[in-house]
């Protein structure tokens, strides 16, 4: 696209206008990419953080809850039981 527009600008005698349009176009593209990148950082961070919390809960908290219920000879509720012994 860039080469064909420069060629047509040279042939038509309005290279300056074409270069300005191309500069504006690429600046808009760069701003859009930057905005998209910025908008994706928060969801990516929250996904990683949420996954880390789930791993921590399953590896640390659920086993402790399980031991507490077992020490009292009580039946473990379904959610911790499902997390402790996935099928």
PDB file with SEQRES, HELIX, SHEET and CRYST1 records, atoms N, CA, C and O in Angstrom:
SEQRES   1 A   87  UNK UNK UNK UNK UNK UNK UNK UNK UNK UNK UNK UNK UNK          
SEQRES   2 A   87  UNK UNK UNK UNK UNK UNK UNK UNK UNK UNK UNK UNK UNK          
SEQRES   3 A   87  UNK UNK UNK UNK UNK UNK UNK UNK UNK UNK UNK UNK UNK          
SEQRES   4 A   87  UNK UNK UNK UNK UNK UNK UNK UNK UNK UNK UNK UNK UNK          
SEQRES   5 A   87  UNK UNK UNK UNK UNK UNK UNK UNK UNK UNK UNK UNK UNK          
SEQRES   6 A   87  UNK UNK UNK UNK UNK UNK UNK UNK UNK UNK UNK UNK UNK          
SEQRES   7 A   87  UNK UNK UNK UNK UNK UNK UNK UNK UNK                          
HELIX    1 AA1 UNK A    2  UNK A   12  1                                  11    
HELIX    2 AA2 UNK A   15  UNK A   56  1                                  42    
HELIX    3 AA3 UNK A   57  UNK A   61  3                                   5    
HELIX    4 AA4 UNK A   62  UNK A   71  1                                  10    
HELIX    5 AA5 UNK A   78  UNK A   84  1                                   7    
CRYST1    1.000    1.000    1.000  90.00  90.00  90.00 P 1           1          
ATOM      1  N   UNK A   1       0.823  -1.176   0.000  1.00  0.00           N  
ATOM      2  CA  UNK A   1       0.000   0.000   0.000  1.00  0.00           C  
ATOM      3  C   UNK A   1       0.876   1.251   0.000  1.00  0.00           C  
ATOM      4  O   UNK A   1       0.636   2.187  -0.763  1.00  0.00           O  
ATOM      5  N   UNK A   2       1.874   1.259   0.847  1.00  0.00           N  
ATOM      6  CA  UNK A   2       2.735   2.432   0.995  1.00  0.00           C  
ATOM      7  C   UNK A   2       3.430   2.769  -0.323  1.00  0.00           C  
ATOM      8  O   UNK A   2       3.440   3.924  -0.749  1.00  0.00           O  
ATOM      9  N   UNK A   3       4.001   1.771  -0.955  1.00  0.00           N  
ATOM     10  CA  UNK A   3       4.758   1.998  -2.197  1.00  0.00           C  
ATOM     11  C   UNK A   3       3.842   2.489  -3.305  1.00  0.00           C  
ATOM     12  O   UNK A   3       4.191   3.421  -4.030  1.00  0.00           O  
ATOM     13  N   UNK A   4       2.679   1.876  -3.445  1.00  0.00           N  
ATOM     14  CA  UNK A   4       1.779   2.290  -4.527  1.00  0.00           C  
ATOM     15  C   UNK A   4       1.259   3.713  -4.310  1.00  0.00           C  
ATOM     16  O   UNK A   4       1.064   4.450  -5.277  1.00  0.00           O  
ATOM     17  N   UNK A   5       1.034   4.104  -3.065  1.00  0.00           N  
ATOM     18  CA  UNK A   5       0.574   5.476  -2.812  1.00  0.00           C  
ATOM     19  C   UNK A   5       1.678   6.486  -3.099  1.00  0.00           C  
ATOM     20  O   UNK A   5       1.410   7.554  -3.650  1.00  0.00           O  
ATOM     21  N   UNK A   6       2.916   6.163  -2.733  1.00  0.00           N  
ATOM     22  CA  UNK A   6       4.033   7.076  -3.013  1.00  0.00           C  
ATOM     23  C   UNK A   6       4.228   7.199  -4.517  1.00  0.00           C  
ATOM     24  O   UNK A   6       4.467   8.291  -5.033  1.00  0.00           O  
ATOM     25  N   UNK A   7       4.126   6.073  -5.217  1.00  0.00           N  
ATOM     26  CA  UNK A   7       4.267   6.103  -6.671  1.00  0.00           C  
ATOM     27  C   UNK A   7       3.197   6.983  -7.310  1.00  0.00           C  
ATOM     28  O   UNK A   7       3.486   7.793  -8.190  1.00  0.00           O  
ATOM     29  N   UNK A   8       1.957   6.812  -6.851  1.00  0.00           N  
ATOM     30  CA  UNK A   8       0.886   7.620  -7.445  1.00  0.00           C  
ATOM     31  C   UNK A   8       1.044   9.087  -7.066  1.00  0.00           C  
ATOM     32  O   UNK A   8       0.690   9.965  -7.852  1.00  0.00           O  
ATOM     33  N   UNK A   9       1.570   9.367  -5.875  1.00  0.00           N  
ATOM     34  CA  UNK A   9       1.829  10.751  -5.482  1.00  0.00           C  
ATOM     35  C   UNK A   9       2.913  11.383  -6.325  1.00  0.00           C  
ATOM     36  O   UNK A   9       2.815  12.554  -6.691  1.00  0.00           O  
ATOM     37  N   UNK A  10       3.950  10.616  -6.638  1.00  0.00           N  
ATOM     38  CA  UNK A  10       5.017  11.125  -7.514  1.00  0.00           C  
ATOM     39  C   UNK A  10       4.475  11.396  -8.907  1.00  0.00           C  
ATOM     40  O   UNK A  10       4.757  12.435  -9.503  1.00  0.00           O  
ATOM     41  N   UNK A  11       3.694  10.451  -9.419  1.00  0.00           N  
ATOM     42  CA  UNK A  11       3.151  10.604 -10.769  1.00  0.00           C  
ATOM     43  C   UNK A  11       2.147  11.751 -10.854  1.00  0.00           C  
ATOM     44  O   UNK A  11       2.084  12.446 -11.868  1.00  0.00           O  
ATOM     45  N   UNK A  12       1.373  11.950  -9.809  1.00  0.00           N  
ATOM     46  CA  UNK A  12       0.352  12.992  -9.829  1.00  0.00           C  
ATOM     47  C   UNK A  12       0.864  14.350  -9.379  1.00  0.00           C  
ATOM     48  O   UNK A  12       0.143  15.343  -9.472  1.00  0.00           O  
ATOM     49  N   UNK A  13       2.079  14.407  -8.901  1.00  0.00           N  
ATOM     50  CA  UNK A  13       2.649  15.676  -8.483  1.00  0.00           C  
ATOM     51  C   UNK A  13       2.181  16.164  -7.116  1.00  0.00           C  
ATOM     52  O   UNK A  13       2.354  17.339  -6.790  1.00  0.00           O  
ATOM     53  N   UNK A  14       1.602  15.296  -6.328  1.00  0.00           N  
ATOM     54  CA  UNK A  14       1.173  15.705  -4.988  1.00  0.00           C  
ATOM     55  C   UNK A  14       1.756  14.763  -3.923  1.00  0.00           C  
ATOM     56  O   UNK A  14       1.035  14.240  -3.073  1.00  0.00           O  
ATOM     57  N   UNK A  15       3.049  14.567  -3.992  1.00  0.00           N  
ATOM     58  CA  UNK A  15       3.740  13.665  -3.071  1.00  0.00           C  
ATOM     59  C   UNK A  15       3.625  14.146  -1.621  1.00  0.00           C  
ATOM     60  O   UNK A  15       3.481  13.337  -0.704  1.00  0.00           O  
ATOM     61  N   UNK A  16       3.687  15.451  -1.421  1.00  0.00           N  
ATOM     62  CA  UNK A  16       3.595  15.996  -0.059  1.00  0.00           C  
ATOM     63  C   UNK A  16       2.288  15.623   0.623  1.00  0.00           C  
ATOM     64  O   UNK A  16       2.280  15.223   1.787  1.00  0.00           O  
ATOM     65  N   UNK A  17       1.183  15.757  -0.104  1.00  0.00           N  
ATOM     66  CA  UNK A  17      -0.124  15.426   0.456  1.00  0.00           C  
ATOM     67  C   UNK A  17      -0.222  13.923   0.759  1.00  0.00           C  
ATOM     68  O   UNK A  17      -0.754  13.525   1.795  1.00  0.00           O  
ATOM     69  N   UNK A  18       0.292  13.107  -0.151  1.00  0.00           N  
ATOM     70  CA  UNK A  18       0.262  11.656   0.040  1.00  0.00           C  
ATOM     71  C   UNK A  18       1.092  11.270   1.264  1.00  0.00           C  
ATOM     72  O   UNK A  18       0.667  10.440   2.067  1.00  0.00           O  
ATOM     73  N   UNK A  19       2.266  11.868   1.404  1.00  0.00           N  
ATOM     74  CA  UNK A  19       3.125  11.560   2.554  1.00  0.00           C  
ATOM     75  C   UNK A  19       2.436  11.973   3.861  1.00  0.00           C  
ATOM     76  O   UNK A  19       2.543  11.273   4.867  1.00  0.00           O  
ATOM     77  N   UNK A  20       1.744  13.088   3.845  1.00  0.00           N  
ATOM     78  CA  UNK A  20       1.013  13.539   5.038  1.00  0.00           C  
ATOM     79  C   UNK A  20      -0.094  12.550   5.384  1.00  0.00           C  
ATOM     80  O   UNK A  20      -0.277  12.201   6.551  1.00  0.00           O  
ATOM     81  N   UNK A  21      -0.831  12.099   4.375  1.00  0.00           N  
ATOM     82  CA  UNK A  21      -1.896  11.127   4.616  1.00  0.00           C  
ATOM     83  C   UNK A  21      -1.332   9.817   5.161  1.00  0.00           C  
ATOM     84  O   UNK A  21      -1.888   9.228   6.088  1.00  0.00           O  
ATOM     85  N   UNK A  22      -0.223   9.370   4.576  1.00  0.00           N  
ATOM     86  CA  UNK A  22       0.396   8.136   5.065  1.00  0.00           C  
ATOM     87  C   UNK A  22       0.881   8.294   6.506  1.00  0.00           C  
ATOM     88  O   UNK A  22       0.716   7.390   7.325  1.00  0.00           O  
ATOM     89  N   UNK A  23       1.477   9.442   6.806  1.00  0.00           N  
ATOM     90  CA  UNK A  23       1.941   9.686   8.176  1.00  0.00           C  
ATOM     91  C   UNK A  23       0.765   9.676   9.148  1.00  0.00           C  
ATOM     92  O   UNK A  23       0.852   9.084  10.224  1.00  0.00           O  
ATOM     93  N   UNK A  24      -0.328  10.328   8.773  1.00  0.00           N  
ATOM     94  CA  UNK A  24      -1.516  10.337   9.629  1.00  0.00           C  
ATOM     95  C   UNK A  24      -2.067   8.925   9.826  1.00  0.00           C  
ATOM     96  O   UNK A  24      -2.436   8.538  10.935  1.00  0.00           O  
ATOM     97  N   UNK A  25      -2.115   8.167   8.737  1.00  0.00           N  
ATOM     98  CA  UNK A  25      -2.626   6.803   8.801  1.00  0.00           C  
ATOM     99  C   UNK A  25      -1.789   5.953   9.756  1.00  0.00           C  
ATOM    100  O   UNK A  25      -2.335   5.267  10.620  1.00  0.00           O  
ATOM    101  N   UNK A  26      -0.468   5.998   9.600  1.00  0.00           N  
ATOM    102  CA  UNK A  26       0.395   5.171  10.444  1.00  0.00           C  
ATOM    103  C   UNK A  26       0.408   5.652  11.894  1.00  0.00           C  
ATOM    104  O   UNK A  26       0.579   4.842  12.805  1.00  0.00           O  
ATOM    105  N   UNK A  27       0.233   6.941  12.122  1.00  0.00           N  
ATOM    106  CA  UNK A  27       0.115   7.435  13.498  1.00  0.00           C  
ATOM    107  C   UNK A  27      -1.169   6.928  14.148  1.00  0.00           C  
ATOM    108  O   UNK A  27      -1.162   6.542  15.317  1.00  0.00           O  
ATOM    109  N   UNK A  28      -2.270   6.928  13.397  1.00  0.00           N  
ATOM    110  CA  UNK A  28      -3.530   6.395  13.925  1.00  0.00           C  
ATOM    111  C   UNK A  28      -3.404   4.905  14.226  1.00  0.00           C  
ATOM    112  O   UNK A  28      -3.881   4.428  15.256  1.00  0.00           O  
ATOM    113  N   UNK A  29      -2.756   4.174  13.318  1.00  0.00           N  
ATOM    114  CA  UNK A  29      -2.548   2.743  13.534  1.00  0.00           C  
ATOM    115  C   UNK A  29      -1.726   2.498  14.799  1.00  0.00           C  
ATOM    116  O   UNK A  29      -2.040   1.613  15.595  1.00  0.00           O  
ATOM    117  N   UNK A  30      -0.678   3.290  14.970  1.00  0.00           N  
ATOM    118  CA  UNK A  30       0.178   3.136  16.146  1.00  0.00           C  
ATOM    119  C   UNK A  30      -0.591   3.442  17.430  1.00  0.00           C  
ATOM    120  O   UNK A  30      -0.458   2.726  18.423  1.00  0.00           O  
ATOM    121  N   UNK A  31      -1.399   4.512  17.408  1.00  0.00           N  
ATOM    122  CA  UNK A  31      -2.218   4.847  18.584  1.00  0.00           C  
ATOM    123  C   UNK A  31      -3.216   3.741  18.896  1.00  0.00           C  
ATOM    124  O   UNK A  31      -3.422   3.393  20.059  1.00  0.00           O  
ATOM    125  N   UNK A  32      -3.835   3.190  17.858  1.00  0.00           N  
ATOM    126  CA  UNK A  32      -4.805   2.118  18.056  1.00  0.00           C  
ATOM    127  C   UNK A  32      -4.138   0.883  18.659  1.00  0.00           C  
ATOM    128  O   UNK A  32      -4.670   0.284  19.594  1.00  0.00           O  
ATOM    129  N   UNK A  33      -2.988   0.504  18.135  1.00  0.00           N  
ATOM    130  CA  UNK A  33      -2.255  -0.638  18.694  1.00  0.00           C  
ATOM    131  C   UNK A  33      -1.904  -0.397  20.157  1.00  0.00           C  
ATOM    132  O   UNK A  33      -2.021  -1.295  20.992  1.00  0.00           O  
ATOM    133  N   UNK A  34      -1.477   0.816  20.453  1.00  0.00           N  
ATOM    134  CA  UNK A  34      -1.119   1.161  21.827  1.00  0.00           C  
ATOM    135  C   UNK A  34      -2.337   1.081  22.743  1.00  0.00           C  
ATOM    136  O   UNK A  34      -2.238   0.577  23.862  1.00  0.00           O  
ATOM    137  N   UNK A  35      -3.474   1.573  22.281  1.00  0.00           N  
ATOM    138  CA  UNK A  35      -4.694   1.519  23.088  1.00  0.00           C  
ATOM    139  C   UNK A  35      -5.145   0.078  23.309  1.00  0.00           C  
ATOM    140  O   UNK A  35      -5.564  -0.285  24.408  1.00  0.00           O  
ATOM    141  N   UNK A  36      -5.059  -0.732  22.272  1.00  0.00           N  
ATOM    142  CA  UNK A  36      -5.447  -2.140  22.402  1.00  0.00           C  
ATOM    143  C   UNK A  36      -4.523  -2.845  23.385  1.00  0.00           C  
ATOM    144  O   UNK A  36      -4.981  -3.595  24.247  1.00  0.00           O  
ATOM    145  N   UNK A  37      -3.238  -2.605  23.256  1.00  0.00           N  
ATOM    146  CA  UNK A  37      -2.264  -3.215  24.161  1.00  0.00           C  
ATOM    147  C   UNK A  37      -2.552  -2.802  25.607  1.00  0.00           C  
ATOM    148  O   UNK A  37      -2.534  -3.636  26.512  1.00  0.00           O  
ATOM    149  N   UNK A  38      -2.815  -1.518  25.813  1.00  0.00           N  
ATOM    150  CA  UNK A  38      -3.120  -1.027  27.161  1.00  0.00           C  
ATOM    151  C   UNK A  38      -4.405  -1.643  27.696  1.00  0.00           C  
ATOM    152  O   UNK A  38      -4.498  -1.973  28.879  1.00  0.00           O  
ATOM    153  N   UNK A  39      -5.389  -1.797  26.828  1.00  0.00           N  
ATOM    154  CA  UNK A  39      -6.664  -2.370  27.256  1.00  0.00           C  
ATOM    155  C   UNK A  39      -6.540  -3.849  27.596  1.00  0.00           C  
ATOM    156  O   UNK A  39      -7.344  -4.362  28.375  1.00  0.00           O  
ATOM    157  N   UNK A  40      -5.569  -4.542  27.042  1.00  0.00           N  
ATOM    158  CA  UNK A  40      -5.403  -5.968  27.284  1.00  0.00           C  
ATOM    159  C   UNK A  40      -4.562  -6.273  28.518  1.00  0.00           C  
ATOM    160  O   UNK A  40      -4.592  -7.401  29.011  1.00  0.00           O  
ATOM    161  N   UNK A  41      -3.823  -5.313  29.022  1.00  0.00           N  
ATOM    162  CA  UNK A  41      -2.942  -5.571  30.161  1.00  0.00           C  
ATOM    163  C   UNK A  41      -3.749  -5.944  31.405  1.00  0.00           C  
ATOM    164  O   UNK A  41      -3.423  -6.929  32.068  1.00  0.00           O  
ATOM    165  N   UNK A  42      -4.782  -5.192  31.732  1.00  0.00           N  
ATOM    166  CA  UNK A  42      -5.564  -5.454  32.942  1.00  0.00           C  
ATOM    167  C   UNK A  42      -6.242  -6.829  32.907  1.00  0.00           C  
ATOM    168  O   UNK A  42      -6.115  -7.578  33.876  1.00  0.00           O  
ATOM    169  N   UNK A  43      -6.953  -7.192  31.837  1.00  0.00           N  
ATOM    170  CA  UNK A  43      -7.559  -8.535  31.818  1.00  0.00           C  
ATOM    171  C   UNK A  43      -6.519  -9.653  31.898  1.00  0.00           C  
ATOM    172  O   UNK A  43      -6.753 -10.672  32.548  1.00  0.00           O  
ATOM    173  N   UNK A  44      -5.381  -9.467  31.245  1.00  0.00           N  
ATOM    174  CA  UNK A  44      -4.342 -10.493  31.315  1.00  0.00           C  
ATOM    175  C   UNK A  44      -3.818 -10.626  32.742  1.00  0.00           C  
ATOM    176  O   UNK A  44      -3.627 -11.737  33.237  1.00  0.00           O  
ATOM    177  N   UNK A  45      -3.587  -9.496  33.398  1.00  0.00           N  
ATOM    178  CA  UNK A  45      -3.115  -9.526  34.781  1.00  0.00           C  
ATOM    179  C   UNK A  45      -4.135 -10.207  35.684  1.00  0.00           C  
ATOM    180  O   UNK A  45      -3.772 -11.038  36.517  1.00  0.00           O  
ATOM    181  N   UNK A  46      -5.401  -9.864  35.525  1.00  0.00           N  
ATOM    182  CA  UNK A  46      -6.438 -10.450  36.371  1.00  0.00           C  
ATOM    183  C   UNK A  46      -6.582 -11.954  36.125  1.00  0.00           C  
ATOM    184  O   UNK A  46      -6.850 -12.708  37.060  1.00  0.00           O  
ATOM    185  N   UNK A  47      -6.409 -12.389  34.894  1.00  0.00           N  
ATOM    186  CA  UNK A  47      -6.474 -13.817  34.589  1.00  0.00           C  
ATOM    187  C   UNK A  47      -5.347 -14.567  35.278  1.00  0.00           C  
ATOM    188  O   UNK A  47      -5.576 -15.602  35.904  1.00  0.00           O  
ATOM    189  N   UNK A  48      -4.135 -14.050  35.165  1.00  0.00           N  
ATOM    190  CA  UNK A  48      -2.980 -14.694  35.800  1.00  0.00           C  
ATOM    191  C   UNK A  48      -3.143 -14.681  37.320  1.00  0.00           C  
ATOM    192  O   UNK A  48      -2.892 -15.687  37.983  1.00  0.00           O  
ATOM    193  N   UNK A  49      -3.561 -13.543  37.869  1.00  0.00           N  
ATOM    194  CA  UNK A  49      -3.746 -13.432  39.312  1.00  0.00           C  
ATOM    195  C   UNK A  49      -4.840 -14.384  39.798  1.00  0.00           C  
ATOM    196  O   UNK A  49      -4.675 -15.046  40.823  1.00  0.00           O  
ATOM    197  N   UNK A  50      -5.945 -14.453  39.074  1.00  0.00           N  
ATOM    198  CA  UNK A  50      -7.033 -15.354  39.440  1.00  0.00           C  
ATOM    199  C   UNK A  50      -6.599 -16.808  39.410  1.00  0.00           C  
ATOM    200  O   UNK A  50      -6.962 -17.584  40.294  1.00  0.00           O  
ATOM    201  N   UNK A  51      -5.831 -17.181  38.407  1.00  0.00           N  
ATOM    202  CA  UNK A  51      -5.318 -18.545  38.320  1.00  0.00           C  
ATOM    203  C   UNK A  51      -4.404 -18.841  39.504  1.00  0.00           C  
ATOM    204  O   UNK A  51      -4.468 -19.926  40.083  1.00  0.00           O  
ATOM    205  N   UNK A  52      -3.556 -17.882  39.866  1.00  0.00           N  
ATOM    206  CA  UNK A  52      -2.654 -18.063  41.007  1.00  0.00           C  
ATOM    207  C   UNK A  52      -3.444 -18.233  42.303  1.00  0.00           C  
ATOM    208  O   UNK A  52      -3.073 -19.043  43.152  1.00  0.00           O  
ATOM    209  N   UNK A  53      -4.526 -17.478  42.460  1.00  0.00           N  
ATOM    210  CA  UNK A  53      -5.359 -17.601  43.661  1.00  0.00           C  
ATOM    211  C   UNK A  53      -5.999 -18.982  43.720  1.00  0.00           C  
ATOM    212  O   UNK A  53      -6.032 -19.604  44.782  1.00  0.00           O  
ATOM    213  N   UNK A  54      -6.504 -19.464  42.600  1.00  0.00           N  
ATOM    214  CA  UNK A  54      -7.130 -20.792  42.572  1.00  0.00           C  
ATOM    215  C   UNK A  54      -6.105 -21.869  42.920  1.00  0.00           C  
ATOM    216  O   UNK A  54      -6.400 -22.771  43.704  1.00  0.00           O  
ATOM    217  N   UNK A  55      -4.921 -21.785  42.352  1.00  0.00           N  
ATOM    218  CA  UNK A  55      -3.872 -22.765  42.656  1.00  0.00           C  
ATOM    219  C   UNK A  55      -3.524 -22.717  44.138  1.00  0.00           C  
ATOM    220  O   UNK A  55      -3.383 -23.758  44.778  1.00  0.00           O  
ATOM    221  N   UNK A  56      -3.386 -21.521  44.681  1.00  0.00           N  
ATOM    222  CA  UNK A  56      -3.081 -21.378  46.107  1.00  0.00           C  
ATOM    223  C   UNK A  56      -4.184 -21.990  46.965  1.00  0.00           C  
ATOM    224  O   UNK A  56      -3.903 -22.701  47.930  1.00  0.00           O  
ATOM    225  N   UNK A  57      -5.432 -21.714  46.613  1.00  0.00           N  
ATOM    226  CA  UNK A  57      -6.552 -22.254  47.394  1.00  0.00           C  
ATOM    227  C   UNK A  57      -6.560 -23.782  47.365  1.00  0.00           C  
ATOM    228  O   UNK A  57      -6.739 -24.429  48.397  1.00  0.00           O  
ATOM    229  N   UNK A  58      -6.366 -24.346  46.184  1.00  0.00           N  
ATOM    230  CA  UNK A  58      -6.439 -25.801  46.049  1.00  0.00           C  
ATOM    231  C   UNK A  58      -5.251 -26.475  46.730  1.00  0.00           C  
ATOM    232  O   UNK A  58      -5.400 -27.562  47.289  1.00  0.00           O  
ATOM    233  N   UNK A  59      -4.090 -25.858  46.693  1.00  0.00           N  
ATOM    234  CA  UNK A  59      -2.910 -26.507  47.270  1.00  0.00           C  
ATOM    235  C   UNK A  59      -2.708 -26.212  48.751  1.00  0.00           C  
ATOM    236  O   UNK A  59      -2.047 -26.992  49.436  1.00  0.00           O  
ATOM    237  N   UNK A  60      -3.251 -25.120  49.268  1.00  0.00           N  
ATOM    238  CA  UNK A  60      -3.012 -24.763  50.665  1.00  0.00           C  
ATOM    239  C   UNK A  60      -4.268 -24.723  51.526  1.00  0.00           C  
ATOM    240  O   UNK A  60      -4.312 -25.358  52.580  1.00  0.00           O  
ATOM    241  N   UNK A  61      -5.262 -24.008  51.104  1.00  0.00           N  
ATOM    242  CA  UNK A  61      -6.440 -23.779  51.939  1.00  0.00           C  
ATOM    243  C   UNK A  61      -7.335 -25.017  52.022  1.00  0.00           C  
ATOM    244  O   UNK A  61      -7.732 -25.416  53.117  1.00  0.00           O  
ATOM    245  N   UNK A  62      -7.653 -25.621  50.896  1.00  0.00           N  
ATOM    246  CA  UNK A  62      -8.557 -26.779  50.895  1.00  0.00           C  
ATOM    247  C   UNK A  62      -7.992 -27.934  51.720  1.00  0.00           C  
ATOM    248  O   UNK A  62      -8.747 -28.537  52.482  1.00  0.00           O  
ATOM    249  N   UNK A  63      -6.708 -28.273  51.611  1.00  0.00           N  
ATOM    250  CA  UNK A  63      -6.196 -29.348  52.478  1.00  0.00           C  
ATOM    251  C   UNK A  63      -6.320 -29.026  53.975  1.00  0.00           C  
ATOM    252  O   UNK A  63      -6.587 -29.920  54.778  1.00  0.00           O  
ATOM    253  N   UNK A  64      -6.129 -27.766  54.351  1.00  0.00           N  
ATOM    254  CA  UNK A  64      -6.277 -27.394  55.764  1.00  0.00           C  
ATOM    255  C   UNK A  64      -7.722 -27.543  56.216  1.00  0.00           C  
ATOM    256  O   UNK A  64      -7.989 -28.046  57.308  1.00  0.00           O  
ATOM    257  N   UNK A  65      -8.647 -27.108  55.380  1.00  0.00           N  
ATOM    258  CA  UNK A  65     -10.069 -27.262  55.713  1.00  0.00           C  
ATOM    259  C   UNK A  65     -10.420 -28.743  55.822  1.00  0.00           C  
ATOM    260  O   UNK A  65     -11.170 -29.147  56.711  1.00  0.00           O  
ATOM    261  N   UNK A  66      -9.880 -29.537  54.923  1.00  0.00           N  
ATOM    262  CA  UNK A  66     -10.134 -30.977  54.941  1.00  0.00           C  
ATOM    263  C   UNK A  66      -9.641 -31.588  56.245  1.00  0.00           C  
ATOM    264  O   UNK A  66     -10.347 -32.389  56.857  1.00  0.00           O  
ATOM    265  N   UNK A  67      -8.440 -31.222  56.677  1.00  0.00           N  
ATOM    266  CA  UNK A  67      -7.893 -31.758  57.934  1.00  0.00           C  
ATOM    267  C   UNK A  67      -8.749 -31.343  59.135  1.00  0.00           C  
ATOM    268  O   UNK A  67      -8.964 -32.136  60.052  1.00  0.00           O  
ATOM    269  N   UNK A  68      -9.232 -30.104  59.124  1.00  0.00           N  
ATOM    270  CA  UNK A  68     -10.083 -29.638  60.230  1.00  0.00           C  
ATOM    271  C   UNK A  68     -11.353 -30.479  60.309  1.00  0.00           C  
ATOM    272  O   UNK A  68     -11.735 -30.920  61.393  1.00  0.00           O  
ATOM    273  N   UNK A  69     -12.006 -30.703  59.182  1.00  0.00           N  
ATOM    274  CA  UNK A  69     -13.236 -31.490  59.179  1.00  0.00           C  
ATOM    275  C   UNK A  69     -12.956 -32.939  59.553  1.00  0.00           C  
ATOM    276  O   UNK A  69     -13.738 -33.553  60.278  1.00  0.00           O  
ATOM    277  N   UNK A  70     -11.840 -33.495  59.063  1.00  0.00           N  
ATOM    278  CA  UNK A  70     -11.511 -34.885  59.389  1.00  0.00           C  
ATOM    279  C   UNK A  70     -11.187 -35.041  60.870  1.00  0.00           C  
ATOM    280  O   UNK A  70     -11.531 -36.060  61.470  1.00  0.00           O  
ATOM    281  N   UNK A  71     -10.532 -34.049  61.470  1.00  0.00           N  
ATOM    282  CA  UNK A  71     -10.199 -34.145  62.896  1.00  0.00           C  
ATOM    283  C   UNK A  71     -11.450 -34.103  63.765  1.00  0.00           C  
ATOM    284  O   UNK A  71     -11.437 -34.600  64.891  1.00  0.00           O  
ATOM    285  N   UNK A  72     -12.505 -33.528  63.266  1.00  0.00           N  
ATOM    286  CA  UNK A  72     -13.764 -33.456  64.021  1.00  0.00           C  
ATOM    287  C   UNK A  72     -14.757 -34.540  63.580  1.00  0.00           C  
ATOM    288  O   UNK A  72     -15.909 -34.545  64.013  1.00  0.00           O  
ATOM    289  N   UNK A  73     -14.313 -35.432  62.737  1.00  0.00           N  
ATOM    290  CA  UNK A  73     -15.169 -36.497  62.196  1.00  0.00           C  
ATOM    291  C   UNK A  73     -16.460 -35.943  61.609  1.00  0.00           C  
ATOM    292  O   UNK A  73     -17.534 -36.521  61.776  1.00  0.00           O  
ATOM    293  N   UNK A  74     -16.339 -34.818  60.921  1.00  0.00           N  
ATOM    294  CA  UNK A  74     -17.498 -34.189  60.282  1.00  0.00           C  
ATOM    295  C   UNK A  74     -17.424 -34.417  58.776  1.00  0.00           C  
ATOM    296  O   UNK A  74     -16.349 -34.604  58.206  1.00  0.00           O  
ATOM    297  N   UNK A  75     -18.584 -34.397  58.160  1.00  0.00           N  
ATOM    298  CA  UNK A  75     -18.631 -34.570  56.705  1.00  0.00           C  
ATOM    299  C   UNK A  75     -18.191 -33.274  56.037  1.00  0.00           C  
ATOM    300  O   UNK A  75     -18.643 -32.185  56.391  1.00  0.00           O  
ATOM    301  N   UNK A  76     -17.326 -33.415  55.091  1.00  0.00           N  
ATOM    302  CA  UNK A  76     -16.812 -32.260  54.355  1.00  0.00           C  
ATOM    303  C   UNK A  76     -17.867 -31.784  53.360  1.00  0.00           C  
ATOM    304  O   UNK A  76     -18.438 -32.608  52.644  1.00  0.00           O  
ATOM    305  N   UNK A  77     -18.145 -30.480  53.292  1.00  0.00           N  
ATOM    306  CA  UNK A  77     -19.102 -29.974  52.294  1.00  0.00           C  
ATOM    307  C   UNK A  77     -18.633 -30.291  50.869  1.00  0.00           C  
ATOM    308  O   UNK A  77     -17.452 -30.549  50.634  1.00  0.00           O  
ATOM    309  N   UNK A  78     -19.547 -30.268  49.955  1.00  0.00           N  
ATOM    310  CA  UNK A  78     -19.259 -30.673  48.577  1.00  0.00           C  
ATOM    311  C   UNK A  78     -18.170 -29.844  47.886  1.00  0.00           C  
ATOM    312  O   UNK A  78     -17.274 -30.445  47.294  1.00  0.00           O  
ATOM    313  N   UNK A  79     -18.186 -28.498  47.921  1.00  0.00           N  
ATOM    314  CA  UNK A  79     -17.150 -27.756  47.180  1.00  0.00           C  
ATOM    315  C   UNK A  79     -15.715 -28.088  47.596  1.00  0.00           C  
ATOM    316  O   UNK A  79     -14.884 -28.333  46.721  1.00  0.00           O  
ATOM    317  N   UNK A  80     -15.384 -28.106  48.897  1.00  0.00           N  
ATOM    318  CA  UNK A  80     -14.007 -28.481  49.233  1.00  0.00           C  
ATOM    319  C   UNK A  80     -13.698 -29.938  48.914  1.00  0.00           C  
ATOM    320  O   UNK A  80     -12.571 -30.276  48.552  1.00  0.00           O  
ATOM    321  N   UNK A  81     -14.706 -30.802  49.051  1.00  0.00           N  
ATOM    322  CA  UNK A  81     -14.497 -32.211  48.724  1.00  0.00           C  
ATOM    323  C   UNK A  81     -14.194 -32.370  47.236  1.00  0.00           C  
ATOM    324  O   UNK A  81     -13.323 -33.152  46.854  1.00  0.00           O  
ATOM    325  N   UNK A  82     -14.915 -31.627  46.400  1.00  0.00           N  
ATOM    326  CA  UNK A  82     -14.686 -31.691  44.949  1.00  0.00           C  
ATOM    327  C   UNK A  82     -13.325 -31.111  44.589  1.00  0.00           C  
ATOM    328  O   UNK A  82     -12.654 -31.616  43.688  1.00  0.00           O  
ATOM    329  N   UNK A  83     -12.911 -30.054  45.284  1.00  0.00           N  
ATOM    330  CA  UNK A  83     -11.611 -29.442  44.991  1.00  0.00           C  
ATOM    331  C   UNK A  83     -10.470 -30.293  45.507  1.00  0.00           C  
ATOM    332  O   UNK A  83      -9.384 -30.299  44.928  1.00  0.00           O  
ATOM    333  N   UNK A  84     -10.708 -31.012  46.592  1.00  0.00           N  
ATOM    334  CA  UNK A  84      -9.645 -31.812  47.190  1.00  0.00           C  
ATOM    335  C   UNK A  84      -9.400 -33.096  46.422  1.00  0.00           C  
ATOM    336  O   UNK A  84      -8.261 -33.549  46.301  1.00  0.00           O  
ATOM    337  N   UNK A  85     -10.463 -33.679  45.905  1.00  0.00           N  
ATOM    338  CA  UNK A  85     -10.333 -34.949  45.191  1.00  0.00           C  
ATOM    339  C   UNK A  85     -11.012 -34.863  43.828  1.00  0.00           C  
ATOM    340  O   UNK A  85     -12.088 -35.428  43.631  1.00  0.00           O  
ATOM    341  N   UNK A  86     -10.388 -34.160  42.890  1.00  0.00           N  
ATOM    342  CA  UNK A  86     -11.016 -34.058  41.559  1.00  0.00           C  
ATOM    343  C   UNK A  86     -11.077 -35.416  40.873  1.00  0.00           C  
ATOM    344  O   UNK A  86     -10.130 -36.200  40.947  1.00  0.00           O  
ATOM    345  N   UNK A  87     -12.166 -35.684  40.223  1.00  0.00           N  
ATOM    346  CA  UNK A  87     -12.373 -36.970  39.553  1.00  0.00           C  
ATOM    347  C   UNK A  87     -11.791 -36.953  38.173  1.00  0.00           C  
ATOM    348  O   UNK A  87     -11.870 -37.952  37.458  1.00  0.00           O  
TER     349      UNK A  87                                                      
END                                                                             
